[in-house]
């Protein structure tokens, strides 16, 4: 009985604006892919509560739709509270009661900030293209504005990349580093697997996981991934 207490699972609860009478979906990010766990109904006030006994430490997606989700990293015994807007959960969510889920929230917030800059650059490009189409500006103005937006894009990409690298270094041994390792910006990986230098970050993540949780299925699977990545880079 006492041994069983080590695997007492976690609880997720909270209230989502606009979630009255709707449902959430919980799935595990297993080493082999996503695994559906259960649907979570919300009451007339958008409140929900769900408990789950996880067989090992893992990552979980909490969905409102296929493209609107948050990633949680629970530990046994944690009572996690999630808030936000049902329709825009990934952009508005808050989380408490789980230190490593909060780490992932911080990572997502920085990602969201980069996304806002990217959206502004797209809007600016479309605006100046519209002015050009109407004959209100010369093409040289568009070229100048493109140089400016390209520069902002490069700076923002490097800021996102630097944040992810610091996140990995500062949180060695946490499964959250796996999420950071595969973070994209504008559909481009911040740590590019085609870059020979990227293997350094794979090694840092793996070394941390092998020190903190060597028998975890995520660690074992990721070790195979690193070996495959190293072989692919050697063949280039």
KAHUVEN-V42274 format. One record per residue. N is the residue number from 1. RES is the residue in one letter. PHI is phi in degrees with one decimal (* if undefined). BURIAL is 1 if it has 24 or more other ideal C-beta (glycine too) atoms within 12 Angstrom, else 0. D_CENTER is the distance of its C-alpha to the mean C-alpha in whole Angstrom. Layout:
n = <N | N>
res = <RES | RES>
phi = <PHI | PHI>
burial = <BURIAL | BURIAL>
d_center = <D_CENTER | D_CENTER>
This chain:
n = <1 | 2 | 3 | 4 | 5 | 6 | 7 | 8 | 9 | 10 | 11 | 12 | 13 | 14 | 15 | 16 | 17 | 18 | 19 | 20 | 21 | 22 | 23 | 24 | 25 | 26 | 27 | 28 | 29 | 30 | 31 | 32 | 33 | 34 | 35 | 36 | 37 | 38 | 39 | 40 | 41 | 42 | 43 | 44 | 45 | 46 | 47 | 48 | 49 | 50 | 51 | 52 | 53 | 54 | 55 | 56 | 57 | 58 | 59 | 60 | 61 | 62 | 63 | 64 | 65 | 66 | 67 | 68 | 69 | 70 | 71 | 72 | 73 | 74 | 75 | 76 | 77 | 78 | 79 | 80 | 81 | 82 | 83 | 84 | 85 | 86 | 87 | 88 | 89 | 90 | 91 | 92 | 93 | 94 | 95 | 96 | 97 | 98 | 99 | 100 | 101 | 102 | 103 | 104 | 105 | 106 | 107 | 108 | 109 | 110 | 111 | 112 | 113 | 114 | 115 | 116 | 117 | 118 | 119 | 120 | 121 | 122 | 123 | 124 | 125 | 126 | 127 | 128 | 129 | 130 | 131 | 132 | 133 | 134 | 135 | 136 | 137 | 138 | 139 | 140 | 141 | 142 | 143 | 144 | 145 | 146 | 147 | 148 | 149 | 150 | 151 | 152 | 153 | 154 | 155 | 156 | 157 | 158 | 159 | 160 | 161 | 162 | 163 | 164 | 165 | 166 | 167 | 168 | 169 | 170 | 171 | 172 | 173 | 174 | 175 | 176 | 177 | 178 | 179 | 180 | 181 | 182 | 183 | 184 | 185 | 186 | 187 | 188 | 189 | 190 | 191 | 192 | 193 | 194 | 195 | 196 | 197 | 198 | 199 | 200 | 201 | 202 | 203 | 204 | 205 | 206 | 207 | 208 | 209 | 210 | 211 | 212 | 213 | 214 | 215 | 216 | 217 | 218 | 219 | 220 | 221 | 222 | 223 | 224 | 225 | 226 | 227 | 228 | 229 | 230 | 231 | 232 | 233 | 234 | 235 | 236>
res = <X | X | X | X | X | X | X | X | X | X | X | X | X | X | X | X | X | X | X | X | X | X | X | X | X | X | X | X | X | X | X | X | X | X | X | X | X | X | X | X | X | X | X | X | X | X | X | X | X | X | X | X | X | X | X | X | X | X | X | X | X | X | X | X | X | X | X | X | X | X | X | X | X | X | X | X | X | X | X | X | X | X | X | X | X | X | X | X | X | X | X | X | X | X | X | X | X | X | X | X | X | X | X | X | X | X | X | X | X | X | X | X | X | X | X | X | X | X | X | X | X | X | X | X | X | X | X | X | X | X | X | X | X | X | X | X | X | X | X | X | X | X | X | X | X | X | X | X | X | X | X | X | X | X | X | X | X | X | X | X | X | X | X | X | X | X | X | X | X | X | X | X | X | X | X | X | X | X | X | X | X | X | X | X | X | X | X | X | X | X | X | X | X | X | X | X | X | X | X | X | X | X | X | X | X | X | X | X | X | X | X | X | X | X | X | X | X | X | X | X | X | X | X | X | X | X | X | X | X | X | X | X | X | X | X | X>
phi = <* | -67.3 | -63.1 | -63.7 | -65.5 | -68.5 | -122.5 | -84.1 | 74.3 | -141.5 | -125.0 | -114.0 | -147.7 | 158.8 | -136.1 | -115.9 | -63.8 | 75.3 | -102.0 | -55.2 | 74.4 | -98.6 | -132.8 | -112.0 | -129.5 | -111.8 | -138.4 | -91.4 | -89.3 | -74.7 | -58.8 | -92.9 | 144.5 | -79.6 | -128.1 | -65.7 | -101.1 | -172.8 | -95.1 | -124.1 | -74.8 | -112.5 | -82.4 | -68.0 | -110.3 | 78.4 | -92.1 | -149.3 | -156.9 | -151.4 | -118.1 | -147.8 | -97.1 | -84.3 | -73.1 | -159.3 | -65.2 | -152.6 | -104.4 | -135.5 | -99.3 | -111.1 | -105.6 | -109.4 | -158.9 | -59.2 | -107.5 | -130.7 | -153.6 | -128.8 | -104.2 | -117.3 | -129.8 | -76.1 | -119.9 | -59.2 | 88.7 | -76.9 | -114.1 | -90.4 | -114.6 | -124.0 | -130.8 | 141.6 | -101.7 | -57.7 | -76.5 | -132.4 | -60.7 | -64.7 | -93.5 | -120.3 | -70.6 | -125.5 | -145.3 | -146.7 | 86.2 | -150.3 | -52.5 | -80.4 | -68.7 | -67.4 | -57.5 | -67.0 | -62.7 | -61.7 | -61.9 | -67.1 | -62.0 | -67.0 | -61.5 | -61.5 | -61.6 | -64.9 | -64.0 | -64.0 | -62.0 | -61.0 | -63.2 | -65.3 | -66.2 | -63.8 | -61.9 | -63.7 | -61.0 | -65.1 | -63.9 | -71.9 | -66.8 | -64.2 | -63.2 | -65.9 | -61.9 | -88.2 | 74.6 | -90.2 | -140.2 | -89.2 | -62.0 | -62.1 | -64.9 | -64.4 | -62.3 | -62.4 | -66.8 | -64.5 | -59.5 | -66.9 | -68.4 | -62.9 | -65.6 | -63.3 | -61.1 | -62.0 | -63.6 | -64.7 | -60.1 | -65.9 | -64.7 | -64.2 | -64.1 | -64.0 | -63.6 | -62.4 | -64.6 | -66.2 | -60.1 | -63.6 | -65.4 | -80.1 | -125.3 | -54.1 | 92.4 | -100.5 | -62.9 | -62.1 | -68.0 | -66.3 | -65.8 | -63.7 | -60.2 | -105.3 | -70.4 | -100.2 | -135.6 | 55.6 | 64.2 | -122.6 | -62.4 | -68.6 | -109.2 | -76.3 | -65.7 | -83.3 | -86.1 | -55.9 | -72.9 | -65.5 | -61.2 | -59.5 | -74.8 | -61.2 | -64.9 | -63.3 | -62.8 | -64.1 | -59.6 | -64.3 | -68.5 | -68.9 | -75.9 | -93.5 | -151.2 | -61.8 | -95.0 | -67.0 | -56.0 | -64.8 | -64.9 | -61.3 | -66.5 | -68.3 | -59.4 | -64.0 | -62.8 | -64.4 | -63.2 | -65.8 | -63.4 | -64.9 | -64.8 | -64.2 | -68.4 | -66.0 | -77.0 | -68.9>
burial = <0 | 0 | 0 | 0 | 0 | 0 | 0 | 0 | 1 | 1 | 1 | 1 | 1 | 1 | 1 | 1 | 0 | 0 | 1 | 0 | 0 | 1 | 0 | 1 | 1 | 1 | 1 | 1 | 1 | 1 | 1 | 0 | 0 | 0 | 0 | 0 | 1 | 0 | 0 | 1 | 0 | 1 | 0 | 0 | 0 | 1 | 1 | 1 | 0 | 1 | 0 | 1 | 0 | 1 | 0 | 1 | 1 | 1 | 1 | 1 | 1 | 1 | 1 | 1 | 0 | 0 | 0 | 1 | 1 | 1 | 1 | 1 | 1 | 1 | 1 | 1 | 0 | 1 | 0 | 1 | 1 | 1 | 1 | 1 | 0 | 1 | 0 | 0 | 1 | 1 | 1 | 1 | 1 | 1 | 1 | 0 | 1 | 1 | 0 | 1 | 1 | 1 | 1 | 1 | 1 | 1 | 1 | 1 | 1 | 1 | 1 | 1 | 0 | 1 | 0 | 0 | 1 | 1 | 0 | 0 | 1 | 0 | 0 | 0 | 1 | 0 | 0 | 1 | 0 | 0 | 0 | 0 | 0 | 0 | 0 | 0 | 0 | 0 | 0 | 0 | 0 | 0 | 0 | 0 | 1 | 0 | 0 | 0 | 1 | 0 | 0 | 0 | 1 | 0 | 0 | 1 | 1 | 0 | 0 | 1 | 1 | 0 | 1 | 1 | 1 | 0 | 1 | 1 | 0 | 0 | 1 | 1 | 1 | 1 | 1 | 1 | 1 | 1 | 1 | 1 | 1 | 1 | 1 | 0 | 1 | 0 | 0 | 0 | 0 | 1 | 1 | 0 | 1 | 0 | 0 | 0 | 0 | 1 | 1 | 0 | 1 | 1 | 1 | 1 | 1 | 1 | 0 | 1 | 1 | 0 | 0 | 0 | 1 | 0 | 0 | 1 | 1 | 1 | 1 | 0 | 1 | 1 | 1 | 0 | 1 | 1 | 0 | 0 | 1 | 0 | 0 | 0 | 0 | 0 | 0 | 0>
d_center = <36 | 35 | 33 | 31 | 30 | 27 | 25 | 26 | 22 | 20 | 21 | 18 | 20 | 20 | 21 | 20 | 22 | 23 | 22 | 26 | 27 | 24 | 21 | 18 | 17 | 15 | 14 | 14 | 12 | 15 | 16 | 17 | 15 | 14 | 17 | 18 | 19 | 21 | 21 | 21 | 24 | 24 | 28 | 29 | 28 | 24 | 24 | 23 | 23 | 22 | 22 | 21 | 23 | 20 | 22 | 20 | 17 | 14 | 11 | 11 | 10 | 12 | 13 | 15 | 15 | 14 | 12 | 11 | 9 | 7 | 6 | 9 | 11 | 15 | 18 | 21 | 23 | 20 | 21 | 18 | 18 | 16 | 17 | 16 | 18 | 18 | 18 | 15 | 13 | 9 | 11 | 14 | 13 | 14 | 14 | 17 | 18 | 16 | 15 | 12 | 11 | 12 | 10 | 7 | 8 | 10 | 7 | 6 | 9 | 10 | 8 | 10 | 13 | 13 | 13 | 16 | 18 | 17 | 18 | 21 | 22 | 22 | 25 | 27 | 27 | 28 | 31 | 32 | 33 | 34 | 37 | 38 | 38 | 41 | 42 | 42 | 40 | 41 | 39 | 39 | 37 | 34 | 34 | 34 | 31 | 29 | 30 | 29 | 25 | 25 | 25 | 23 | 20 | 21 | 21 | 17 | 16 | 18 | 16 | 13 | 14 | 16 | 13 | 11 | 14 | 15 | 12 | 13 | 17 | 17 | 15 | 17 | 17 | 14 | 12 | 9 | 10 | 9 | 6 | 7 | 10 | 8 | 6 | 9 | 11 | 14 | 13 | 14 | 12 | 12 | 14 | 16 | 17 | 21 | 21 | 24 | 22 | 19 | 20 | 21 | 17 | 17 | 20 | 19 | 16 | 18 | 21 | 19 | 18 | 22 | 23 | 21 | 21 | 23 | 24 | 20 | 20 | 16 | 18 | 21 | 19 | 17 | 21 | 22 | 19 | 20 | 24 | 23 | 21 | 24 | 27 | 25 | 25 | 29 | 30 | 29>
